[in-house]
Amino acid sequence: MSDYIVSARKYRPTTFESVVGQKALTETLRNAIRQGHLAHAYLFCGPRGVGKTTCARIFAKTINCLHPTDSHDACNECESCVAFNEQRSFNIHELDAASNNSVEDIRTLIQEVRIPPQVGKYSVYIIDEVHMLSQGAFNALLKTLEEPPSYAVFILATTEKHKVLPTILSRCQVYDFQRITVMDMVHHLEYVAKTESISAEQEALRVVAEKADGGMRDALSIFDQLVAFCGNTITYAQAIEVLNVLDTDYYFRLTDDALNHNISDALLLLNEVLQRGFDAGHFVIGMMQHLRNVLVSKDPQTLPLLETSQAEQQHYANQAQRCEAQWLFRALDILNTLDINYRTAKNKRLTIELALVKLCAPTSAPTSTSTSSISESPKAPSSSPSPSPSPSTSTSPSPSASTSPSPSPSPLPSLPSLKPKPSTSTLSESPKAPSTSSTTSPFTLDQLSSAWVGLRKDFPKEERLQMMLTDYQPQITGENMLTLTLTNSWQKDEFARFGKQIMDKIRHELHNDLIKLQVVVEEYTAKQEAYTSAEKYKLLAEQNALLAEMRDALNLQLE
């Protein structure tokens, strides 16, 4: 039989220093040993594969060492350490609570506790998966756990802390193990690969670390699987093929398609992903994570939040420069709604395709609008009163002036559309003629978006206004002219309250005193159909006056 040992066992830590990702916790245990402040019961809890049982064994070995080092680690040379390393120590007892969870098993353990250690100072009892103990077993353990002999130390390990009785928790020192970060895993896997003379790309090891989901044992098992497939050279392409992981390039491509409003390429990309056998739900979640990473990459200060390599961070930063923050908010909202609806949708593929169409579609301008100006240009320094605003400053086309093709004849023509007359209330003064002291610096849409989003911090107590500043953004529709599209007149009145302050801050941020802002309120056009006999007769009589004369001449009545 081969002498091969899996990496999870071969590289299992034997000292506190070699434990990965739990520095604060291991330092606490080491200080307790150094100061001689040992508790009689410990509870190690956390996800799988983060080092709970490993730390329990290191702790048990160290406190029984007869000749500890200056750093208070086990010497590995004394009789107690050698017995532990050869797995024949009678001072350290391990119990698997998953298979020994009855009252009789705990009673046997209590009988063993009465026997003092023959070599070393302490008898250590490690109970793994302690949450699997039955109610009676927990109760049988309570008294001994609270008042054990001076030489007995209990270390309980569990992945489900909430299932442990509160009476047990109150008798233990609780240590919460955290998930191991991706970069900590990558560094440890690089050490293992170097020790085994294996060449591995960092991107490939990052895929392994992400697949392990915070567990070092899982990461080492996946690493062994890659070595079995790739040999002594592990590449990124081989890693995503073996682990069936979707390449991040798909997410970058889909984001570019959405920015370019390329719907057909986005749908073809989704089809390619599905044909390769990837789960559509995982693809949606991965796309949401990708857009989150792009949003984080827009600010250099938050760029370190990405647990990726330097090259990957630069890739995210480059794409973030092409994405406006407002577009990212909208895209994340679309995908979040898709994630919620996907679970209950019967046609799941169609649900995803509709979301991709929304993601790629450009923002359309309203077809029927009423406008009002809230722009106000700064006054020239003069003592004379300002003139009244010109009525032609802000106008909107009259509905009657627009031309439309003649409707095709039909047996039941519609009644004329009932459309409210557009309101033209002026919310702030119209701009004055530019003075010699005015600044007229040009600005881009990105600069406008940045200045607009920055308005939220100037109105910290106006929650409704902050919400509108987030949901709506003006567009540049002419030289020094901005157009803001709202959905109802209430929102227009809310903006009117702060119109002067908003325009002052926008002009100041963009260094342009001639900027004007025009509010556009979308209107709903209700089209009435001719249903009753009276309505049909009225419509036909308006189109042909002879019909009314014929009705009078023949003395006809409507049914």
Secondary structure, DSSP 8 states (H G I E B T S, - for coil): ------HHHHT---SGGG-SS-HHHHHHHHHHHHHT---SEEEEE-STTSSHHHHHHHHHHHHT-SS--TTS---S-SHHHHHHHTT--SSEEEEETTT--SHHHHHHHHHHHTS--SSSS-EEEEEETGGGS-HHHHHHHHHHHHS--TTEEEEEEES-GGGS-HHHHTTSEEEE-----HHHHHHHHHHHHHHTT-EE-HHHHHHHHHHHTT-HHHHHHHHHHHHHHHTTEE-HHHHHHHTT---HHHHHHHHHHHHTT-HHHHHHHHHHHHHTT--HHHHHHHHHHHHHHHHHHTSTTTGGGS-S-HHHHHHHHHHHHTS-HHHHHHHHHHHHHHHHHHTT-SSHHHHHHHHHHHHHS-----SSEEEEE-------S-SS------TTSS----GGGS--------SS-----B---------S-------TT--B----HHHHHHHHHGGGGG-TT-HHHHHHHHH---EEEETTEEEEEESSHHHHHHHHHTHHHHHHHHHHHHTBTT-EEEEEEE---B-----SHHHHHHHHHHH-THHHHHHHHHT----
